[in-house]
Amino acid sequence: MLISCITACGICDFCRRSMPSHCRTGGWILGNTIDGTQAEYVRIPHADTSLYRVSPDLDPEAVVLLSDILPTAYECGVLNGQIKPGDTVAIVGAGPIGLAALLTAQLYSPSAILMIDLDGNRLEMALGLGATGVVNSAVEDAVARVLAITDGAGVDLAIEAVGTPAAFDTCQCIVGAGGRIANIGVHGKPVQLHLEKLWDRNIALTTRLVDTVTTPLLLKLVQAGKLRPAGLVTHRFGLDDIMQAYDTFADAAKTSALKVILNGRGAD
């Protein structure tokens, strides 16, 4: 098995700077500027410099998650957020990316990881995956709750894993002095940057597109049993049922879907 979500020529300036997501002739093109890989056979541009070979004894479902959500959460949230042992962390959004950030953040032994979301089912899953506390923003003021938990100090790191103005604003409100905001979410609408509140508080804001440069490390961690991402898979379908799979994912509030797996051999 081979995995990849970014294609890279390996020789352009961006590739040499460990930013293959911006490769001049590749980068984020699968499912973006060209069709994705929801098929039994695919042709990958720059395959010789983009793909990672996977041991056949690894769980295929874990490997699928290594192609995208694990490196995205780890690189854009955890590494950009510079988590240190003892940090307090809040992740806004308990979707697949947010939960993947929860899994990988624990590699750095933060003292607390709070998960914020509107969906009670996803928050329950977050507790099972290692969150030390959850905040249901559908029934309580998330900002007030986080500030109460942190005795008014705010968190050391706020990870935005939704891509909405409301989620980004929550991060600005809960980050503490000297803290960091790591944006993962894909924003299709403008957000308001509250510099009038942040300018004197030594806040760092980071953005990033996943480069998958950490895929070899994450593969080793999965192989060693230090990361168990396959638990994020909630539904499985064969390729013949792909439209049902999309409908299930689109109606996640009712189906409790997180990650939906398409199995070319048929669901079993």
C-alpha positions as CSV (number, residue, x, y, z in Angstrom):
1,M,0.0,0.0,0.0
2,L,1.1,3.6,-0.7
3,I,-0.3,6.8,0.8
4,S,-0.1,10.4,-0.1
5,C,-2.3,13.5,0.0
6,I,0.2,16.0,-1.4
7,T,2.2,15.6,-4.6
8,A,5.7,17.1,-4.8
9,C,8.3,17.4,-7.5
10,G,11.1,17.3,-4.9
11,I,13.2,20.0,-6.6
12,C,11.4,23.3,-6.7
13,D,12.1,26.0,-4.0
14,F,9.0,25.1,-2.0
15,C,9.9,21.4,-1.9
16,R,13.4,22.2,-0.8
17,R,12.0,24.3,2.0
18,S,9.9,21.4,3.3
19,M,6.7,23.0,1.9
20,P,5.6,20.5,-0.7
21,S,2.0,21.6,-0.3
22,H,3.1,24.7,-2.4
23,C,5.1,22.7,-5.0
24,R,5.1,24.6,-8.2
25,T,3.9,21.7,-10.3
26,G,2.1,19.7,-7.6
27,G,1.1,20.5,-4.0
28,W,-2.5,20.3,-2.9
29,I,-4.0,19.1,-6.2
30,L,-5.7,15.8,-5.3
31,G,-9.4,16.5,-4.9
32,N,-8.7,20.2,-5.4
33,T,-7.5,21.1,-8.9
34,I,-7.7,17.5,-10.2
35,D,-9.9,14.6,-9.2
36,G,-9.3,12.9,-5.9
37,T,-8.5,9.2,-5.2
38,Q,-11.9,7.6,-4.4
39,A,-11.3,4.8,-6.9
40,E,-9.6,1.4,-6.8
41,Y,-6.8,2.6,-9.1
42,V,-5.3,6.1,-9.4
43,R,-2.4,7.8,-11.1
44,I,-0.4,10.1,-8.8
45,P,1.6,13.0,-10.3
46,H,5.2,13.0,-8.9
47,A,4.6,9.6,-7.3
48,D,8.3,8.8,-7.0
49,T,8.8,11.8,-4.6
50,S,5.3,11.9,-3.0
51,L,4.2,8.5,-1.9
52,Y,5.1,6.6,1.3
53,R,5.3,2.8,1.3
54,V,3.3,1.2,4.1
55,S,3.9,-2.1,5.8
56,P,1.2,-4.7,4.9
57,D,0.7,-5.6,8.5
58,L,-0.7,-2.1,9.4
59,D,-4.4,-1.6,9.8
60,P,-5.6,-0.2,6.4
61,E,-8.1,2.1,8.1
62,A,-5.4,3.7,10.2
63,V,-3.3,4.1,7.1
64,V,-6.1,5.9,5.3
65,L,-6.3,8.4,8.1
66,L,-2.5,8.9,7.9
67,S,-3.0,10.2,4.3
68,D,-4.7,13.4,5.5
69,I,-6.2,14.1,8.9
70,L,-3.4,12.9,11.1
71,P,-0.6,15.0,9.4
72,T,-3.0,17.9,9.0
73,A,-3.8,18.0,12.7
74,Y,-0.2,17.3,13.8
75,E,1.5,19.8,11.5
76,C,-1.0,22.6,11.4
77,G,-2.2,22.3,15.0
78,V,0.3,20.6,17.2
79,L,3.6,21.6,15.7
80,N,2.5,25.1,14.6
81,G,1.1,25.5,18.1
82,Q,4.4,24.5,19.7
83,I,2.8,22.4,22.5
84,K,5.0,21.9,25.5
85,P,4.7,19.6,28.5
86,G,2.3,21.1,31.0
87,D,0.5,23.4,28.5
88,T,-3.2,23.9,28.7
89,V,-4.8,23.3,25.3
90,A,-8.3,24.0,23.9
91,I,-9.4,22.5,20.6
92,V,-12.4,24.2,19.0
93,G,-14.1,21.6,16.8
94,A,-14.5,17.9,17.6
95,G,-14.6,16.7,14.0
96,P,-12.1,14.3,12.6
97,I,-9.4,17.0,12.4
98,G,-10.0,18.2,15.9
99,L,-10.0,14.7,17.3
100,A,-6.8,13.9,15.4
101,A,-5.3,17.0,17.0
102,L,-6.4,15.6,20.3
103,L,-4.6,12.3,19.7
104,T,-1.4,13.9,18.5
105,A,-1.3,16.7,21.2
106,Q,-1.1,14.0,23.8
107,L,2.4,13.1,22.5
108,Y,3.6,16.3,24.3
109,S,2.0,15.7,27.7
110,P,-0.1,18.9,28.1
111,S,-1.6,19.3,31.5
112,A,-5.1,19.7,30.1
113,I,-6.8,19.3,26.7
114,L,-10.3,20.9,26.5
115,M,-12.5,20.0,23.5
116,I,-15.2,22.5,22.4
117,D,-18.0,21.5,20.1
118,L,-21.8,21.7,19.5
119,D,-22.2,17.9,19.2
120,G,-22.6,15.9,22.4
121,N,-21.8,12.6,20.7
122,R,-18.5,14.0,19.4
123,L,-17.6,15.4,22.8
124,E,-18.3,11.9,24.4
125,M,-15.8,10.4,21.9
126,A,-13.3,13.1,22.7
127,L,-13.4,12.1,26.4
128,G,-12.8,8.5,25.4
129,L,-9.8,9.6,23.3
130,G,-8.1,11.5,26.1
131,A,-9.7,14.9,26.5
132,T,-9.5,16.1,30.1
133,G,-12.6,18.2,29.7
134,V,-15.3,19.1,27.2
135,V,-17.4,22.1,26.6
136,N,-20.7,21.9,24.8
137,S,-21.1,25.3,23.1
138,A,-24.7,24.5,22.2
139,V,-25.8,24.7,25.8
140,E,-23.2,26.9,27.5
141,D,-21.0,29.9,26.9
142,A,-17.8,28.2,25.8
143,V,-15.6,31.3,26.5
144,A,-16.9,31.7,30.0
145,R,-16.6,28.0,30.7
146,V,-12.9,27.8,29.5
147,L,-12.0,30.9,31.4
148,A,-13.6,29.5,34.5
149,I,-11.7,26.2,34.1
150,T,-8.4,28.1,33.7
151,D,-9.1,30.5,36.6
152,G,-9.4,33.4,34.2
153,A,-6.0,32.9,32.6
154,G,-7.0,31.4,29.3
155,V,-5.2,28.5,27.6
156,D,-1.6,28.3,26.4
157,L,-2.8,27.1,23.0
158,A,-6.1,27.4,21.2
159,I,-6.4,25.2,18.1
160,E,-9.1,26.3,15.5
161,A,-10.3,23.1,13.8
162,V,-13.6,24.3,12.2
163,G,-13.0,27.1,9.7
164,T,-15.7,29.5,10.8
165,P,-15.7,33.0,12.1
166,A,-17.3,31.9,15.3
167,A,-14.7,29.3,16.0
168,F,-11.9,31.6,15.3
169,D,-13.4,34.3,17.5
170,T,-13.7,31.7,20.3
171,C,-10.0,31.0,20.0
172,Q,-9.2,34.7,20.3
173,C,-11.3,35.0,23.4
174,I,-9.8,32.0,25.3
175,V,-6.1,32.3,24.5
176,G,-4.1,33.5,27.5
177,A,-1.2,36.0,27.6
178,G,1.8,34.7,25.8
179,G,-0.3,32.0,24.2
180,R,-0.7,30.7,20.6
181,I,-3.6,30.4,18.2
182,A,-3.0,27.6,15.6
183,N,-5.5,27.8,12.8
184,I,-6.2,24.5,11.0
185,G,-9.7,25.2,9.6
186,V,-10.3,26.1,6.0
187,H,-11.9,29.5,6.0
188,G,-14.3,30.4,3.2
189,K,-15.4,33.6,4.8
190,P,-13.5,36.6,6.3
191,V,-12.9,36.5,10.0
192,Q,-12.3,39.5,12.3
193,L,-8.9,39.8,13.9
194,H,-9.4,41.5,17.3
195,L,-6.0,43.2,17.5
196,E,-7.5,45.7,19.9
197,K,-7.6,42.9,22.4
198,L,-4.6,40.9,21.4
199,W,-1.9,43.5,20.6
200,D,-0.4,43.8,24.1
201,R,-0.7,40.1,25.1
202,N,2.2,38.5,23.2
203,I,-0.1,36.3,21.1
204,A,1.2,34.3,18.2
205,L,-1.1,33.3,15.3
206,T,-0.1,30.6,12.9
207,T,-1.6,29.2,9.7
208,R,-0.4,26.4,7.5
209,L,-1.4,24.0,4.7
210,V,-0.5,20.4,5.5
211,D,2.8,19.3,3.9
212,T,2.8,15.6,5.0
213,V,6.5,15.9,5.9
214,T,5.6,14.2,9.2
215,T,4.0,11.1,7.6
216,P,7.1,8.9,8.2
217,L,7.1,9.8,11.9
218,L,3.3,9.2,12.2
219,L,3.6,5.9,10.5
220,K,6.2,4.8,13.0
221,L,4.0,5.9,15.9
222,V,1.0,4.0,14.5
223,Q,3.2,0.9,13.9
224,A,4.4,1.1,17.5
225,G,0.9,1.5,18.9
226,K,1.5,5.0,20.2
227,L,-1.2,6.4,17.9
228,R,-4.5,4.6,17.3
229,P,-6.4,6.7,14.7
230,A,-8.6,3.9,13.4
231,G,-11.0,4.6,16.2
232,L,-12.1,7.7,14.3
233,V,-13.8,5.5,11.6
234,T,-17.5,5.3,12.2
235,H,-19.0,4.1,8.9
236,R,-17.8,1.8,6.1
237,F,-19.2,1.5,2.5
238,G,-18.3,-0.1,-0.7
239,L,-17.5,2.0,-3.8
240,D,-20.9,1.1,-5.2
241,D,-22.5,2.8,-2.3
242,I,-20.5,6.0,-2.5
243,M,-23.5,8.3,-2.7
244,Q,-24.9,6.8,0.5
245,A,-21.5,7.3,2.1
246,Y,-21.6,11.0,1.1
247,D,-25.1,11.4,2.4
248,T,-24.1,9.8,5.7
249,F,-21.2,12.1,6.1
250,A,-23.2,15.2,5.1
251,D,-25.8,14.4,7.8
252,A,-23.3,13.7,10.5
253,A,-25.6,15.3,13.2
254,K,-28.1,12.5,12.7
255,T,-25.7,9.6,11.7
256,S,-22.9,10.4,14.2
257,A,-20.5,10.0,11.4
258,L,-16.8,11.0,11.8
259,K,-14.7,9.3,9.2
260,V,-16.4,7.3,6.4
261,I,-14.3,4.6,4.8
262,L,-14.8,3.5,1.2
263,N,-13.7,-0.1,0.6
264,G,-13.1,-1.0,-3.0
265,R,-13.7,-4.7,-2.2
266,G,-17.1,-3.9,-0.7
267,A,-18.1,-3.1,2.8
268,D,-17.9,-5.9,5.3
